[in-house]
Amino acid sequence: MNRIVVTGGKRLVGEVRIGGSKNAALPLLFAGILTGDVCVFSNLPRVSDVLQSLEILRFMGARIRFHRSGDVEVDYRELRPVAPPASLTSAIRGSVYLLGAMLGRFGFAALPGAGGCDFGNRPIDLHLRGLGLMGAVEVPTEEVLTLRAAEGLVGCQFRLPLPSVGATGNLLMAATAARGETVLSCVAIEPHVQALAAFLRAAGADISPFEEGTVRVRGGAPLHGCHVTVIPDMIEAGTYLCAAMATGGRVMLQDVVPEHLGALLWVLERMGVRLQIRRDSILLEAPERYRCTRIETGPYPAFPTDLHPQMAALFCIGGRAVGEGSVRERVWQSRFRYTEELRKMGAAVRIGGEEARFVPSPLHGAEVRSPDLRGGAALLLAALAVEERTEITNAATIGRGYEHLEAKLRALGARVRVYG
């Protein structure tokens, strides 16, 4: 996917099925290393980050089979403790989950670099601090992060300074192989973290429920293969809800978990949206005009940072949005780069520190460049709202997180083409 061409101005109407969560799939695939067995994944999204993860596992010796049913079988029995090439790991942030999984199985982990979207400073010091308390020692090497636990991992108590999703996942994995009990406090409780814990339990791990941000793991029990269904993608679901808003549409989401979208649904209702929510579906009917509002991102269950750019796009659409909107970003640095591209389409944006303010203004088509996955989604939403032609380059960043994007949008009536 090199570029996306959109001629907007059409209401999106119809149904869309939400696929499996990318953010859940990546840790699940790497956690399978701990089983040293065969695992079967249902509802695994065929997005570039997931396919890249499968290539990393294949390089390390895993055998991968795609079934006609759509299931993906990964055989981890012959997987070797080797460092994948940087050309594979540097493209996705999720490769960082190799650390906890490899240490747990082999007492050794090597990672040339974890990539993904560039949101400024994204250190893994919390991962390393927690793994160090379990007995992992960093081995000085050039360009490759190498950790060893010569005597095996041991349980520990660790309170994270902040609820990092990646650190929580890595430490959960490592703790399943550590001798004794590990107690992790101030952990992330996002749905995809809970899904990782559920997978590890199904594979034989002794992991307590998450209570008030604390989880206990009794490690050392051998894990085995299992069959897991990837949870629906809450960010994909939220993006299609915002797309319906941007176009004044009426869209039904199928195969979704509404509870995962509580913060977004509350904001949308505050903006004047009509919602019908059932057990696994959401119907959104967009008003002719909606009220801009203020959002502040934070760890789950607060407003998700991965839906911040899409909401910002809604605040920019003159003729539909009313009032001033603002976004305070409290999770990642440097996440406002997409606003420079929105300005090319006529958006009125003011940025000060960690807050951006948006005044609705007439938007027009333009040639813009996707800076990252969710920033690219924001540009796509803006493009769907204007009648002129918009061309989005560097569109591969968007393909990292949205499965069957062109087909789903066209089924809703959008005039969109994906090239390359």
C-alpha positions in Angstrom: 0.0 0.0 0.0 1.9 3.1 -1.3 -0.9 5.6 -1.6 -4.6 6.1 -1.1 -6.7 8.3 -3.3 -10.0 9.5 -1.9 -12.8 11.6 -3.5 -15.0 12.3 -0.4 -18.2 14.0 0.3 -20.4 10.9 0.4 -22.2 9.7 3.5 -21.0 6.3 4.7 -23.9 4.0 5.2 -24.0 0.2 5.9 -22.4 -2.4 8.0 -18.8 -3.2 8.7 -17.3 -6.2 10.5 -14.5 -5.4 12.9 -11.4 -7.6 12.6 -9.0 -8.9 15.2 -6.9 -6.5 17.3 -3.4 -5.8 16.0 -2.4 -4.6 19.5 -3.6 -7.9 20.9 -2.3 -10.1 18.2 1.4 -9.1 18.4 2.0 -10.0 22.1 0.0 -13.2 21.6 2.2 -14.3 18.7 5.4 -13.7 20.6 4.0 -15.2 23.9 3.5 -18.4 22.0 7.3 -18.8 22.2 7.0 -19.7 25.9 4.9 -22.7 25.1 7.4 -24.5 22.9 4.4 -26.1 21.4 1.8 -25.6 18.7 -0.7 -22.7 19.0 -3.7 -21.9 16.8 -4.8 -18.3 16.4 -8.3 -17.4 15.2 -9.4 -13.9 14.0 -5.7 -13.0 13.4 -5.8 -9.8 11.4 -3.8 -9.8 8.1 -2.2 -6.4 8.6 1.5 -5.7 7.9 2.5 -5.6 11.6 1.1 -9.1 12.1 2.6 -10.5 8.9 6.0 -9.0 9.9 5.7 -10.7 13.3 5.1 -14.0 11.6 8.2 -13.5 9.4 10.2 -12.9 12.6 9.0 -16.1 14.1 9.6 -18.0 10.8 13.2 -16.7 10.7 13.7 -18.0 14.3 12.5 -21.5 13.2 8.8 -21.5 13.8 6.6 -23.3 11.2 3.5 -21.4 10.1 0.4 -22.8 8.4 -2.6 -20.8 7.1 -5.8 -22.8 7.2 -8.7 -22.4 4.9 -10.8 -21.6 7.9 -8.8 -18.4 8.4 -7.0 -19.8 11.4 -3.2 -19.5 11.6 -1.2 -22.4 13.2 2.2 -21.6 14.6 4.5 -24.5 15.6 7.1 -23.1 18.1 8.8 -26.5 18.9 11.8 -25.9 16.6 12.2 -22.2 17.4 15.8 -21.2 18.1 17.3 -18.6 20.4 18.7 -16.4 17.6 18.5 -12.7 17.0 16.3 -11.8 14.0 17.7 -9.3 11.6 17.1 -5.6 12.2 15.3 -5.4 8.9 12.5 -7.4 10.4 12.4 -6.2 14.0 12.9 -2.4 13.4 9.7 -2.1 11.4 7.4 -2.9 14.3 7.3 -1.8 17.9 5.7 -5.2 18.9 9.1 -7.0 18.4 10.0 -5.8 21.9 7.9 -8.6 23.2 10.7 -11.0 22.1 12.5 -10.0 25.3 10.2 -11.5 27.9 9.3 -14.5 25.7 12.8 -15.5 24.8 14.2 -14.9 28.3 11.4 -17.1 29.7 12.0 -20.0 27.3 15.8 -19.8 26.7 17.3 -17.5 29.4 18.6 -15.5 26.5 17.1 -12.7 24.4 18.5 -10.6 21.6 16.8 -7.7 19.9 18.3 -5.5 17.2 15.7 -2.8 17.6 12.0 -2.3 18.0 10.4 0.0 15.5 6.8 1.2 14.9 5.5 4.7 14.8 7.8 7.5 15.9 6.2 9.4 18.8 9.4 10.9 20.3 11.0 9.3 23.3 9.8 5.7 23.7 12.3 4.0 25.9 12.1 0.4 27.2 13.8 1.2 30.5 10.8 -0.1 32.5 11.0 -3.4 30.6 14.7 -3.7 31.4 14.3 -2.7 35.0 11.7 -5.3 35.7 13.5 -8.0 33.8 16.7 -7.1 35.7 14.9 -7.7 39.0 14.0 -11.1 37.7 17.7 -11.9 37.1 18.3 -10.8 33.5 21.6 -9.1 32.9 22.4 -6.9 29.9 25.4 -8.1 27.8 27.3 -5.3 26.1 27.0 -5.7 22.3 27.0 -3.4 19.4 23.6 -2.5 17.9 21.8 -5.5 19.5 20.2 -5.5 22.9 21.2 -8.8 24.5 20.0 -10.1 27.8 20.9 -13.3 29.7 19.6 -15.0 32.8 22.3 -17.6 33.4 20.7 -18.9 36.6 17.1 -18.6 35.2 14.6 -16.0 36.1 13.3 -15.5 39.7 10.1 -13.9 41.0 10.2 -10.4 42.2 8.0 -7.5 43.3 8.0 -4.5 41.0 5.8 -1.4 40.9 5.8 0.3 37.6 6.2 4.1 37.7 3.5 4.2 35.1 1.1 1.6 33.6 3.1 0.8 30.5 1.4 -1.6 28.1 4.6 -3.0 26.6 6.4 -3.4 30.0 3.3 -5.1 31.6 3.2 -7.6 28.7 6.9 -8.4 28.7 7.0 -8.8 32.5 3.9 -11.0 32.5 5.6 -13.3 29.9 8.8 -13.5 31.8 7.1 -14.0 35.2 5.4 -17.2 33.9 8.9 -18.8 33.6 10.4 -17.3 36.8 10.8 -19.4 39.9 8.5 -18.3 42.7 5.9 -15.5 42.8 6.0 -12.2 40.9 3.9 -9.3 42.0 3.5 -6.5 39.5 1.8 -3.3 40.6 0.5 -0.2 38.6 0.2 -2.4 35.6 -1.6 -1.6 32.4 -5.2 -3.0 32.2 -6.0 -2.4 28.5 -8.1 -5.1 26.8 -5.2 -6.4 24.9 -3.2 -6.8 28.1 -6.0 -8.8 29.6 -6.2 -10.9 26.4 -2.5 -11.7 26.8 -3.0 -12.8 30.4 -6.0 -15.0 29.3 -3.9 -16.6 26.6 -1.1 -17.4 29.1 -3.6 -18.9 31.6 -5.1 -21.1 28.8 -1.5 -22.3 28.1 -1.1 -23.3 31.8 0.2 -20.2 33.5 -0.9 -19.3 37.1 -1.9 -15.6 36.8 -4.3 -14.0 39.2 -7.1 -11.6 38.1 -6.0 -7.9 37.8 -7.2 -6.2 41.0 -6.7 -2.5 41.5 -3.7 -2.5 39.1 -1.9 -5.4 40.7 -1.4 -8.9 39.3 0.3 -12.0 40.8 2.1 -14.7 38.8 3.2 -18.0 40.2 5.9 -19.0 37.7 7.7 -22.1 36.8 4.8 -24.3 35.5 5.4 -25.7 32.0 3.2 -24.1 29.4 1.5 -25.9 26.5 -0.1 -25.0 23.2 -3.6 -23.8 22.9 -6.2 -22.3 20.6 -7.0 -18.6 21.1 -9.3 -16.2 19.4 -8.0 -12.6 19.0 -10.3 -10.0 20.5 -11.9 -7.4 18.2 -9.9 -4.3 17.4 -11.3 -1.4 19.5 -9.2 1.1 17.5 -10.4 -0.1 14.1 -14.0 0.1 15.6 -13.4 3.6 16.9 -12.0 4.7 13.5 -15.1 3.6 11.6 -17.3 5.3 14.1 -15.4 8.5 13.5 -15.6 8.0 9.8 -19.4 7.8 10.0 -19.3 11.0 12.0 -17.0 12.8 9.5 -19.5 12.0 6.6 -22.8 12.4 8.4 -23.3 8.7 7.9 -25.2 5.8 9.5 -22.9 2.8 10.2 -23.4 -0.5 12.1 -20.4 -2.2 13.6 -20.5 -5.9 13.9 -18.3 -8.2 16.0 -17.2 -5.5 18.5 -16.9 -5.3 22.2 -18.7 -2.0 23.2 -17.2 -2.2 26.8 -13.8 -1.6 25.3 -14.9 1.6 23.8 -16.5 3.2 26.8 -14.4 6.4 26.8 -15.0 7.0 23.1 -18.7 6.3 23.2 -19.2 8.7 26.1 -17.4 11.5 24.2 -19.5 10.8 21.0 -22.7 11.0 22.9 -21.6 14.2 24.4 -21.0 15.5 20.9 -24.6 14.8 19.9 -24.4 11.3 18.4 -27.2 8.8 18.5 -26.0 5.3 19.4 -27.7 1.9 19.7 -25.4 -0.5 21.6 -26.0 -4.2 21.9 -23.8 -7.1 23.1 -21.5 -7.2 20.1 -22.7 -4.4 17.8 -22.9 -0.6 17.7 -25.1 1.5 15.4 -24.1 5.1 15.0 -26.3 7.7 13.4 -24.4 10.9 12.9 -26.1 14.3 13.4 -26.1 16.9 10.7 -24.0 19.0 13.1 -22.0 17.9 16.1 -20.4 19.8 19.0 -16.6 19.8 19.4 -15.4 19.0 22.9 -12.2 18.5 24.9 -10.5 15.1 25.3 -7.5 14.0 27.3 -5.7 10.8 26.6 -4.5 8.4 29.2 -4.1 4.7 30.1 -7.2 2.5 29.8 -10.0 3.1 30.7 -9.3 6.8 29.9 -9.5 8.0 26.3 -7.1 6.0 24.2 -4.2 7.7 22.6 -4.6 5.7 19.4 -8.0 7.4 18.8 -6.8 10.9 19.5 -5.8 11.8 15.9 -9.2 10.6 14.5 -11.1 12.7 17.0 -8.9 15.7 16.1 -9.8 15.3 12.4 -13.5 15.5 13.4 -12.9 18.8 15.2 -11.5 20.3 12.0 -14.4 19.7 9.6 -16.1 23.0 8.9 -19.8 22.8 8.1 -20.2 19.8 10.4 -18.3 20.6 13.6 -19.5 23.4 15.9 -17.3 25.2 18.5 -13.7 24.6 19.4 -12.2 21.2 20.1 -9.0 20.4 22.0 -6.8 17.3 22.6 -4.4 17.0 25.5 -2.0 14.1 24.8 -0.7 12.6 28.0 0.7 9.3 26.7 3.2 9.9 23.9 5.4 12.8 23.0 5.5 14.2 19.4 2.1 12.8 18.4 0.8 16.0 16.7 2.9 15.7 13.5 -0.3 14.8 11.6 -1.6 18.3 12.2 1.0 19.7 9.7 -0.7 17.6 7.0 -4.2 18.5 8.1 -3.2 22.2 7.7 -2.5 21.4 4.0 -6.2 20.6 3.8 -7.2 23.9 5.4 -7.4 22.8 9.1 -7.0 25.5 11.7 -4.8 24.2 14.5 -2.9 25.7 17.4 -0.4 23.6 19.4 1.0 24.5 22.8 3.0 21.9 24.7 1.0 18.7 25.0 -2.3 20.3 23.9 -3.7 21.1 20.5 -6.7 23.2 19.7 -8.9 22.9 16.6 -11.3 25.4 15.1 -13.6 24.0 12.4 -12.8 25.5 9.0 -13.6 24.7 5.3 -11.4 21.7 4.3 -10.3 20.9 0.8 -8.5 18.1 -1.0 -4.8 18.0 -1.1 -1.7 15.8 -1.4 -0.7 14.8 2.1 1.7 12.3 3.6 0.8 9.9 6.4 3.3 10.4 9.2 2.2 7.3 11.2 -0.6 4.7 11.6 -3.2 6.7 13.5 -2.1 10.1 12.0 -2.7 8.6 8.6 -6.2 7.5 9.7 -6.9 11.1 10.7 -6.0 12.3 7.2 -8.2 9.6 5.7 -11.2 10.7 7.8 -10.6 14.3 6.7 -10.4 13.2 3.1 -13.7 11.3 3.3 -15.4 14.5 4.5 -14.4 16.8 1.5 -15.7 16.5 -2.0 -12.3 17.1 -3.7 -9.7 14.6 -4.5 -7.1 13.8 -1.7 -4.0 11.7 -2.2 -2.4 10.2 0.9 1.2 9.1 0.3 3.3 6.9 2.6 0.1 4.9 3.0 1.9 1.8 4.1 1.8 3.2 7.6 -2.0 3.0 7.6 -1.8 -0.5 6.3 0.0 -1.5 9.5 -3.3 -1.4 11.4 -6.4 -1.7 9.2 -7.4 -4.9 7.5 -9.2 -4.9 4.1 -9.3 -1.1 4.4 -10.4 -0.4 0.8 -13.0 -3.1 0.6 -14.6 -2.1 3.9 -14.8 1.6 3.0 -16.1 0.9 -0.5 -18.8 -1.3 1.0 -19.9 1.7 3.0 -20.1 3.8 -0.1 -16.7 5.6 0.0 -14.9 6.5 -3.2 -11.5 5.3 -2.3 -8.7 3.5 -4.1 -5.5 1.9 -2.6 -2.4 1.7 -4.8 0.8 -0.3 -4.4 
